[in-house]
Amino acid sequence: MQLSEYLKYDGLGLAELVANKEVSASELLNLALQRAANTNPQLNAIIIPMHDYAEQRTKQQLTGPFAGVPFLVKDLFQEYAGYPTSYGCKGLKRINHMAEQNSEIVNRWENTGIVTFGRTNTPEFGIKGITEPDAWGTCHNPWNLRHNSGGSSGGSASAVAGGIVPIAGAGDGGGSIRIPASYCGLFGLKPSRGRTPWGPQMSEAMHGAAVQHVLTKTVRDSAAMLDATHGAEHSSLFKIEPPQSRYLDIIQQPPKPLKIAFSTHSPIGTPISKDAIAAVQHTAKLLESLGHIVVEDTPPIDGMALAKDFITTWFSQFSYVLEKIKQQHQAKNSDFELDSLALAAFGKQTTALEYIHNLNNWGVYATKMNHFFDQYDLYLTPATASVAPKNGEIKLPHWQKPILKSLLKLGKAHLLAQGKLVDRIVKENLTWVPFTQLANITGLPAMSVPLYWNADNLPLGSQFIAPFAREDILLQLAAQLEQAQPWFNRYSQIQL
């Protein structure tokens, strides 16, 4: 097989070639490594190689739907025992931190027969919608190297869109699958709360707001991987009813005519680009041509209040993570980025009463979405407020840097998060990505579908949110949209 031929297949397609003995797992690995050698110096998507492990895997009798398919995992909560994992943190990179055991999600991926040969770039602890960690450097967008791949699954998105692998591990706690899918022109599904496992290292992440899955070029790869990984395990707090049929079978049939609400307005009142509006308008017309009813409407939720509740919980949870890392590894402030220290300082000041109040609000938002879905089957918005930002465009505001350094020394950085500055901080964190947190807080499944590229050939995804546990509707619709407006051949336009 030539590299040009390798790029024409998705994961299931490559696995079928292996099953038919038209190509071997070893050959596919060599092609993936060749593609990585050619492109990763420009993309900076793969940061920790696992070539020895991959070569051993190709010598085994691999079975499963993705047997022999090259694969990459995100360097965040997707551990392989005995291999470095940094979480994008320069302190953990410095000490060459090793994972003690496999994550359950990794074990389930392994059971599909994948061949993992590396770990992908992510922002420090996955706390940003861009991938520019001090530890590893900027991850570039294959569609235009001057732009970012998004975050926090930016390395995985860059590697898939760039043709290194057809499918890669990802995770989503506030949009971290859908944001890079939007920026890199991929299909990205965030499953429902509890659909995929978090053990054995933890029972859940951020009260189930964070979920593990993959980024793919095709809908069927995402469906097949969810078939292989869904369901609770011994550490799980949340248990969810399994689908009545395999997702891979479900997508063979088009969905019934759906009633879909849509909005192009930022829930936090921030600007939305012409591209984001055009992407949703294009998608709405496509939906109508397929027989679906599209209505402009929004859930009765105060978007700014939801954003504040998300930020409060997110910062508070992160302050715990940072404190735990400091205790376990004797880390110092110099081991972390200034942004991370600031977020942790804000979160540390949250009282128990404030935290429970915010958490209770999550249930209010879920209730309102359930009522909203009494009227509609799905909710459509832009996945992101614009196409991918340029590298270095999203930075800690200059006015904050010297103040933060001074306040951190005094132990009073939390003072920046008081009064009207809270609104400013929320908007600065979410201006580029105001649409995705709703699905995380409510635990609803959501996806970004690549249906729009602007005049500069940069993609922007359309986000669909579905009722709880209805990944089947999302995947059915995505497969219908993929058939109506195929996007796979667009990857051949990428010149690296």
C-alpha positions in Angstrom: 0.0 0.0 0.0 1.2 3.5 -0.9 0.7 6.4 1.5 -1.6 8.1 -1.0 -3.9 5.0 -0.7 -3.7 4.9 3.1 -5.1 8.3 3.2 -8.3 7.2 1.3 -9.6 5.0 4.1 -11.3 5.5 7.4 -10.6 3.2 10.4 -13.1 0.5 9.5 -11.9 0.5 5.9 -8.3 -0.1 6.9 -9.5 -2.9 9.3 -11.3 -4.6 6.5 -8.2 -4.6 4.4 -6.3 -6.2 7.3 -9.0 -8.8 7.8 -8.9 -9.7 4.1 -5.1 -9.9 4.3 -4.7 -7.2 1.7 -2.4 -5.3 4.0 -0.8 -6.2 7.4 -1.0 -4.3 10.7 2.8 -3.8 10.4 2.4 -2.2 7.0 -0.3 0.2 8.3 1.9 1.2 11.2 4.8 1.9 9.0 2.6 4.1 6.8 1.3 6.0 9.8 4.8 6.5 11.1 5.9 7.7 7.6 3.0 10.2 7.5 3.9 11.3 11.0 7.5 11.8 10.1 6.5 13.9 7.1 3.8 16.1 8.9 4.3 16.1 12.6 7.3 18.5 12.6 4.8 21.0 11.1 1.7 20.0 13.1 3.3 19.2 16.5 0.3 16.8 17.1 2.2 13.8 18.5 4.3 14.6 21.6 5.1 11.3 23.2 6.0 8.3 20.9 5.1 4.7 21.8 6.7 3.1 18.7 8.1 0.1 20.7 4.6 -0.7 22.0 3.0 -0.4 18.6 5.6 -2.7 17.0 4.9 -5.3 19.6 1.1 -5.0 19.0 1.5 -5.6 15.3 3.1 -9.0 16.1 0.0 -10.1 18.1 -3.1 -11.8 16.8 -5.3 -8.7 16.9 -9.1 -9.0 16.8 -11.9 -6.5 16.8 -13.6 -4.0 14.5 -10.4 -1.9 14.3 -7.8 -4.7 14.3 -4.5 -3.4 12.9 -5.6 0.3 12.6 -3.0 2.9 13.7 -4.3 4.9 16.7 -3.2 7.8 18.9 -4.4 8.7 22.4 -4.7 12.1 24.1 -2.1 12.9 26.7 -4.8 13.5 29.3 -6.6 10.8 31.3 -5.9 8.1 28.6 -3.0 6.4 30.4 -0.9 3.4 29.3 0.9 1.7 32.2 4.7 2.3 32.1 4.5 5.1 29.5 4.9 8.9 30.2 1.9 11.0 30.7 2.2 14.7 31.2 -1.4 16.1 31.0 0.3 18.9 29.0 2.0 20.1 32.2 5.7 21.1 32.2 6.2 19.9 35.7 5.0 16.4 35.0 7.0 16.4 31.7 10.1 17.5 33.7 9.9 14.5 36.0 8.9 12.1 33.2 5.8 11.1 35.1 4.8 7.5 34.3 1.3 6.0 34.4 0.9 3.1 36.8 -2.0 1.4 35.1 -4.1 1.6 31.9 -7.3 3.6 31.9 -10.4 1.6 31.3 -11.2 3.5 28.2 -7.7 2.5 26.8 -8.4 -1.1 27.6 -11.7 -1.0 25.7 -10.0 0.7 22.8 -7.3 -2.0 22.9 -10.0 -4.7 22.7 -11.0 -3.3 19.3 -7.6 -4.2 17.9 -6.1 -0.7 17.5 -2.4 -0.1 17.4 -1.5 2.9 19.5 1.9 4.5 18.7 1.8 7.8 20.5 0.2 10.4 22.7 -1.1 13.7 21.4 -0.7 17.3 22.4 -3.1 19.0 24.8 -3.2 22.3 26.8 -2.1 22.0 30.4 -4.7 19.8 32.1 -7.0 20.4 29.2 -8.3 23.7 30.6 -8.3 25.7 27.3 -10.0 25.6 24.0 -6.7 25.9 22.2 -3.6 23.7 22.3 -0.5 25.9 23.1 1.0 24.4 26.3 4.3 25.7 27.5 5.4 22.1 28.0 5.1 21.0 24.3 4.4 24.1 22.2 1.7 25.0 19.7 -0.3 22.4 17.9 -1.0 23.6 14.3 -4.2 23.2 12.3 -3.7 21.1 9.1 -6.0 23.4 7.1 -3.7 26.4 7.7 -0.6 26.0 9.9 -0.9 29.6 11.1 -4.1 28.6 12.9 -4.6 26.5 16.0 -6.2 23.1 16.1 -8.3 23.9 19.1 -8.5 22.1 22.5 -8.3 20.4 24.5 -8.1 17.4 22.1 -6.2 19.5 19.7 -3.3 17.1 19.0 -5.7 14.3 18.2 -7.7 16.5 15.9 -4.6 17.7 14.1 -3.3 14.2 13.7 -6.6 12.9 12.2 -7.3 15.8 9.9 -3.6 15.7 8.9 -3.9 12.1 7.8 -1.6 10.5 10.3 -4.4 8.3 11.7 -8.1 8.0 10.8 -9.3 8.0 14.4 -7.8 9.1 17.7 -8.7 9.3 21.4 -10.3 12.5 22.7 -12.2 13.8 25.7 -14.8 16.5 26.3 -15.4 18.4 29.6 -16.5 21.7 28.1 -16.3 21.2 24.4 -12.9 19.5 24.0 -14.1 17.1 21.4 -16.5 19.4 19.5 -14.2 22.5 19.5 -11.2 20.9 17.7 -13.7 18.9 15.5 -15.1 22.3 14.4 -11.7 23.9 13.8 -10.3 20.9 12.0 -13.3 19.8 9.9 -13.8 16.4 11.7 -16.8 14.5 13.1 -16.8 14.8 16.9 -19.4 13.2 19.2 -19.6 13.9 22.9 -21.6 11.0 24.5 -24.1 11.4 27.3 -23.0 11.6 30.9 -21.9 8.1 32.0 -21.9 6.5 28.5 -18.2 5.8 28.5 -16.0 4.8 31.5 -13.5 6.8 33.6 -12.0 4.1 35.8 -10.0 2.8 37.5 -8.2 6.1 38.3 -11.5 7.9 39.0 -15.2 7.3 39.0 -16.1 10.3 36.9 -14.7 13.7 36.0 -16.4 17.0 36.9 -19.6 15.4 38.0 -19.9 13.5 34.8 -19.6 16.7 32.6 -16.4 15.2 31.1 -16.7 12.2 28.8 -14.2 10.1 26.8 -14.6 9.2 23.1 -12.8 9.8 19.8 -12.4 12.2 16.9 -12.9 10.7 13.4 -13.2 11.4 9.7 -16.3 9.4 9.3 -19.5 8.9 11.3 -19.3 5.1 11.1 -15.9 5.0 12.8 -17.3 7.0 15.7 -20.4 4.8 15.9 -18.4 1.6 15.8 -16.0 2.8 18.6 -18.9 3.8 20.8 -20.4 0.3 20.3 -17.1 -1.1 21.6 -16.6 1.2 24.6 -20.0 2.2 26.1 -21.1 1.0 29.4 -20.2 1.3 33.1 -17.4 -0.5 34.9 -16.7 -1.1 38.6 -15.6 2.5 39.3 -18.6 4.2 37.6 -21.0 6.4 39.5 -23.3 6.8 36.6 -25.0 3.9 34.8 -26.9 4.5 31.6 -29.2 2.2 29.7 -27.4 0.6 26.7 -28.7 1.3 23.2 -31.3 -1.1 21.9 -29.2 -1.9 18.8 -25.6 -1.4 17.8 -24.9 2.2 16.7 -23.3 0.9 13.6 -26.5 -0.8 12.7 -28.7 2.2 13.7 -26.9 4.5 11.2 -27.8 2.3 8.3 -31.3 3.8 8.5 -32.1 7.5 8.1 -33.8 9.2 11.0 -37.5 10.0 10.9 -38.3 13.6 10.0 -37.1 15.7 12.9 -38.1 19.0 14.4 -35.0 20.9 15.1 -34.6 24.2 16.9 -31.7 26.4 16.0 -29.9 29.6 17.2 -26.9 31.6 16.0 -26.8 34.0 19.0 -24.1 33.6 21.7 -25.6 32.6 25.0 -23.3 34.9 26.8 -23.8 37.9 24.5 -20.4 37.9 22.8 -19.9 38.5 19.1 -20.5 35.6 16.6 -18.7 35.6 13.3 -20.3 35.7 9.9 -18.9 32.3 9.3 -20.6 30.8 12.3 -24.0 32.3 11.2 -23.4 31.1 7.6 -22.5 27.6 8.8 -25.8 27.2 10.7 -27.9 28.7 7.9 -26.3 26.3 5.4 -27.0 23.4 7.7 -30.6 24.5 8.3 -31.2 24.6 4.5 -29.6 21.1 4.1 -31.8 19.8 6.9 -34.9 21.2 5.3 -33.9 19.6 2.0 -33.8 16.3 3.8 -37.4 16.7 5.1 -36.7 18.0 8.6 -38.5 20.9 10.2 -36.1 23.7 11.3 -37.4 26.4 13.7 -35.4 29.3 15.2 -35.8 29.0 19.0 -33.6 28.8 22.1 -34.0 27.0 25.5 -35.3 29.3 28.3 -31.8 29.4 30.0 -29.8 32.4 31.1 -26.6 31.7 29.2 -24.5 34.0 31.3 -25.7 32.3 34.5 -24.9 28.9 33.1 -21.5 30.1 32.0 -20.7 31.4 35.5 -21.9 28.1 37.0 -19.7 26.2 34.6 -16.7 28.4 35.3 -17.1 28.2 39.0 -17.3 24.4 39.1 -14.5 24.1 36.5 -12.1 26.4 38.4 -12.9 24.8 41.7 -12.4 21.3 40.4 -9.1 22.4 38.8 -7.9 23.9 42.0 -8.3 20.4 43.6 -6.4 18.8 40.7 -3.5 21.2 41.0 -3.3 20.8 44.7 -3.2 17.0 44.3 -0.4 17.2 41.7 1.6 19.5 44.1 1.2 17.0 46.9 2.0 13.9 44.9 5.0 15.2 43.0 6.3 18.0 45.3 5.6 20.4 42.4 6.1 24.1 42.8 4.3 27.1 41.2 7.1 27.3 38.6 6.0 23.9 37.3 2.7 25.3 36.1 1.6 27.9 33.6 0.5 31.3 34.9 -3.0 30.8 33.5 -3.3 27.5 35.5 -2.2 29.1 38.7 -4.7 31.9 38.3 -7.6 29.5 37.6 -6.7 27.4 40.6 -6.5 30.5 42.8 -9.9 31.6 41.7 -11.4 28.1 42.3 -9.8 27.7 45.7 -11.8 30.6 47.0 -15.1 29.1 46.2 -17.0 28.2 49.4 -18.8 24.9 49.9 -22.1 26.8 49.9 -21.3 28.5 46.5 -20.2 25.2 45.0 -23.3 23.3 46.0 -25.4 26.2 44.8 -23.8 26.1 41.4 -24.1 22.3 41.2 -27.8 22.5 42.0 -28.2 24.9 39.2 -26.9 22.2 36.8 -30.1 20.2 37.6 -32.2 23.3 36.8 -30.6 23.6 33.4 -31.1 19.9 32.7 -34.8 20.2 33.6 -35.3 23.1 31.3 -33.6 21.2 28.4 -35.9 18.2 29.1 -38.9 20.5 28.7 -37.3 22.1 25.6 -37.0 18.6 24.1 -40.7 18.0 24.6 -41.1 20.4 21.7 -38.0 19.6 19.6 -35.9 16.5 18.7 -32.6 18.4 18.5 -31.0 21.8 19.1 -28.7 23.2 16.5 -26.0 26.0 17.1 -22.6 26.8 15.7 -20.0 24.5 17.4 -17.7 27.5 17.8 -18.1 31.3 17.4 -15.7 31.4 14.5 -13.2 29.4 12.5 -10.0 28.5 14.3 -8.0 31.4 15.9 -4.5 32.1 14.7 -1.7 30.6 16.9 -1.0 33.0 19.8 -4.2 35.0 19.2 -5.8 33.8 22.4 -3.6 34.8 25.3 -3.9 35.8 28.9 -4.7 39.5 28.7 -1.6 41.7 29.1 -3.3 43.7 31.8 -3.6 40.6 34.0 -0.1 39.2 33.8 1.8 41.6 36.1 -1.1 41.9 38.4 -1.5 38.1 38.6 2.2 37.5 39.3 2.1 40.0 42.2 -1.2 38.7 43.6 0.0 35.1 43.4 3.0 35.9 45.4 0.7 37.5 48.0 -1.7 34.6 47.8 -4.5 36.9 46.7 -5.0 36.2 43.0 -8.6 35.3 43.7 -9.3 39.1 44.1 -9.4 39.3 40.4 -12.5 37.2 40.3 -14.7 39.5 42.4 -17.4 41.9 41.4 -17.9 42.8 37.8 -14.6 41.2 36.9 -16.3 37.8 37.1 -18.3 38.6 34.0 -15.2 39.8 32.2 -13.3 36.6 33.1 -16.2 34.4 32.0 -16.4 36.2 28.6 -12.6 36.1 28.1 -12.6 32.4 28.7 -15.6 31.5 26.6 -15.8 34.2 23.8 -14.5 31.8 21.2 -16.4 28.8 22.5 -19.7 29.9 24.1 -21.9 27.1 22.7 -20.5 23.8 24.0 -20.7 24.0 27.8 -24.5 23.5 27.9 -24.3 19.9 26.9 -21.6 19.2 29.5 -23.5 20.7 32.4 -26.7 18.9 31.4 -25.0 15.6 30.5 -26.6 15.6 27.1 -25.0 14.0 24.0 -23.8 16.5 21.4 -21.9 16.5 18.2 -20.0 18.8 15.8 -20.6 17.9 12.1 -18.3 19.3 9.4 -20.6 20.9 6.8 -19.1 24.3 6.2 -15.7 25.7 5.0 -15.3 29.5 4.5 -13.7 31.4 1.7 -10.2 30.7 3.1 -10.9 27.0 3.2 -11.2 26.9 7.0 -13.9 24.7 8.5 -16.5 25.5 11.1 -18.7 22.8 12.6 -22.5 22.7 13.3 -23.3 21.5 16.8 -26.4 19.4 17.5 -27.5 18.6 21.1 -29.9 15.7 21.7 -32.0 14.5 24.7 -30.2 12.4 27.2 -29.0 9.0 26.0 -30.1 9.7 22.4 -26.8 9.3 20.7 -28.7 7.1 18.2 -30.6 10.2 16.8 -27.4 12.2 16.5 -25.5 9.4 14.8 -28.4 8.7 12.4 -28.7 12.3 11.4 -24.9 12.7 11.1 -24.8 9.7 8.7 -27.6 11.2 6.7 -25.8 14.5 6.5 -22.6 12.8 5.6 -24.3 11.0 2.7 -26.1 14.2 1.5 -22.9 16.3 1.7 -19.8 14.1 1.9 -16.8 15.6 3.5 -14.2 12.8 3.4 -12.7 13.8 0.1 -12.0 17.3 1.4 -9.0 16.0 3.5 -7.2 15.4 0.2 -7.1 19.2 -0.2 -4.8 19.5 2.8 -1.2 20.1 1.6 1.5 19.4 4.2 
